[in-house]
Amino acid sequence: MVWDLGPGESEVLALGLQFVDTTLVLDDLAARRCALSLGLKVMGTLGVVVAGHRRGLIEDPMGVIERLRTGGMWLSDAVVKQLRELAGF
């Protein structure tokens, strides 16, 4: 199968194969699917925000999400709403 990944995603996958028991941070859908097909653990940027909040490292997760959006990360209102409901903030 051809994944047509960029150099950044390809490098993350290569490092994930080198370092066992590592969770990769990937948002690109094709890269996530490729990683899962290789048996690698994956978390997206929003997952990192939620994990940071749950560990007490991020006090205002919605503020972080809004800064990600204003910085150019595309997140639909529906995704943000669903995240708030699932994560409880």
PyMOL commands that set and color helices and strands:
alter all, ss='L'
color gray80, all
select helices_A, chain A and resi 7-18+29-37+45-54+61-70+77-87
alter helices_A, ss='H'
color red, helices_A
select strands_A, chain A and resi 23-25+41-43
alter strands_A, ss='S'
color yellow, strands_A
deselect
rebuild
show_as cartoon
